[in-house]
């Protein structure tokens, strides 16, 4: 699959056209950690409705059985993250920003975080994406996520033995099932579905986000996310 050509799936055609018109995605360069996380800076207006597209809100699944999600299915705000485990900036967000958002908004029921596997850096990206889904099948996705995004983890690669070690670190109870699920058709289909949704939205780099229909590109500062979440929560509260 192309890393730059959007895939126009039926449910995302209109949304993709909107998003491509308002956000400029730039290729991430995880090998250069000294560089800024993104050359585009997200602007969040004081107007809660500014930069929000109703078509994009529909991408939130709100499935209570989704193992790759955190928070209440009926939370007023949903943050969708399209990310790759080999992406250095995704790791920065996972380590520095996401835990703050979880503590401040997920724990009090305001926010739900939905993960989308969006592997764009080749075969290892695809494999570790499937492995994360396999860990989720045993209720350990977020523990696997933490281990895979730990400082220095991606530099060790995501070969078969390394994935097994990460699964063990994450507390995945059945190693044999984990290996089977990682290589299985269901994992490939789940990752493909997430990936096609990301391409349909026009994303060509990671991390990319939607906050109740508001697109945010790149590992932006914490304040960008808190402002977007607060604005979305305000709008949701005002709805009849």
N, C-alpha and C positions, 0 to 999 in steps of 0.2 A: 504494500500500500504506500502511496506517495506521502511524503512528510509535509508537502506544501499544498497539495490540491484538495480542497474541501470535498467531502463525499456528500452528495445531495440526497439524503434519505428523506422520504416523503414528509415525515413529521417535523423535519428541521429546516425545510427549504426557506420558509418565510423568516424564521428566526435567524438563520445563517445570513440572509441578506441584510437584516437589520444590524447584526453584530459586526459584520465585515465593514459596514459603513461608519461605525462609531469607534472602533478600537483598532489600533495598529499593533499587531503582534510582531515581536522581533525574536530571532533565533537565540536561544539560551546558549551560554558558553561555560558549562560547568567546570571545564578544565582551567579556568582563569578566575579563581575565587576572589582576587583583588578587584575585579571589575564590578561595576554596579549590578544589582540583581536584574535590572531591566532598564532599557533606554527610554521607556515610556513611563511617565509618572501619572498615576491615576488621580483624577480630580473628583472629589466627592462634594457635590453642591450641598448647601444648607437646605435647599428645597428637596424634601424626601422623594419627590417624584422624578426629579431630574436624573437622566441617564438610566431610567428603569424602563424595561420593555416587557409588556405583559406576555408576549409570546415566549419569552425566555423563562418566565416563572414556571411554565408548564413542564420544564425539564426536571423539576424536583420530583422524585419518585414517591417519597413519603411512605415507603413500605416498612411496616413495623418489623418484618422478618429479615430486613436487609442487614447482613452481617458486616457490610462495609460502610456502615453509618453510625453516627453517635448522636444521641439526643432523642427527644420525643418526636414521634412521627407527626404530631399535630403542633409542633413548635411554630410560632409565628414567623420565624425567619429560617430560611434554609440556605446554607453556603455549600455550593457544589464545587469541588476541587478536581481539576483535570491535571494529573501529575504522573511523573515517571520516576521510578526509584533510582535511576542513574543520574538524575538531575540534581546538581549541587544546590541550586536555588530552592528546589522543592524541599531538600533536606534542611536548609536554613529556615524555611517557613515551618516545617514540622518540629524543629527543635526550639525555635525562638518565639514564634508567634502563635501557633496553634494551641499550645498548652495554656497560654493566657486566655485565648478565646474560650477554650473549654471551661476553664475555671470561672470566668466572668459571665459567660452567656449560656453554655450548654448545661452546666450544673443547675442553673436556676430556671431552666425550661424555655428560655428565650430562643435559643439557637439549636438547629440540627445541622450537622456536617455530613454531607454525602460524598464519598470518595468515588472517583471515576478513574480507572486505569487508562492511562494515555501514553503507552510506550512509543517513543519516537527515536530512541537511540540504538536500534538494532536488535539482534537476536537475544542478547542478555536482558534487555529491557522487557521483551515479550515474555521471557521465561520467568523473571522475577515477578512480573505482573500476574502471571498464572499462579505462581507460588503463593502470592499474597491472597488471592482468591481461595486457594486450597486451604490456607491457614484459617480463613474466614469460615470455611465449611465446618471447622471444628471450634468455632467461636473464639479464635485467637488472631483475627486480622489486625486489630489495633496494637497488639503486643508485637506481632511480626513487623508492622509498620514502624514501630519505635526502634526495633532492633536493626531494621534495614536502613533507617535514616540516622542511626547513631553516628557521631563524629568519626570519620575515617572508614565507615562501613563500606561505602561504594568503591573505595580504592582497593578493597580486597576482592572485588568482582562478585559475580553471582552465578558461579558454576554450580554443578550438581551438589558437590560436597558442601559448598558454602551455604547453599539454600537449606540443606539438611541441618547445618549448624545453627542457622538463623531460626529455623522452625523449633529446634530444641530450646534455644534461648527464649523463644516466645512462649514456650510451654505447650506446644502442639502435642496432644497426648498420643496420637497414633501416627508414627513416622511412616509406616508402610502405606497407610491411606493417603497421607499427605503427598507422598511421591506419586501414587496413582492419580490422585486428583489433579496434581500439577500438570501431568502429561495427558490428561483426559480431554475429551471433546467438549465437555461442559465448561471447563475453564477457558478453552480457546474461544468458545462462543461468547462467554461473558465478557472477556477482554475485548473481543472484536466489537461487541455491541457498544461498550463504553468508548472505544477508540473512534468508531464511526460517528457517534454523537459529537465527540469533540471536533472532528474534522467538519461535520455538518455546520457547527457553530463558527467555523473559520479559524479555529485555534491551530497555530503552527509551532507553538513553543510552550514550555512548561515553566512554572505552574500557571494555569489560567483558572479563573474563578467566575462564578455567578452568585450574587447575593440577592435573592428574591428578584431576579430579572435584571440586576445591575452587573454588567461585565467589569471585571478587574483583571488586568494583565500583569503578571510578574509577581515576584516576592516583594510586594510593597511594604512600607512601614506599618507597624501595628495600628497607628492612628487611622490609616486608610480603611482598614477593616472595621475598626470600632465605629467609625463615623458611618460607614455603610450599613452596619448592623443596627445601630441606633436609629438611623433614618428609616430602615425597613421595618423595624419594630414599631416605630411611631405610626407609619402608614398602616400597618396591619391592625393596630389598636383602634385606628379611626374608622376602619371599615365596618359597615353595618352587619 
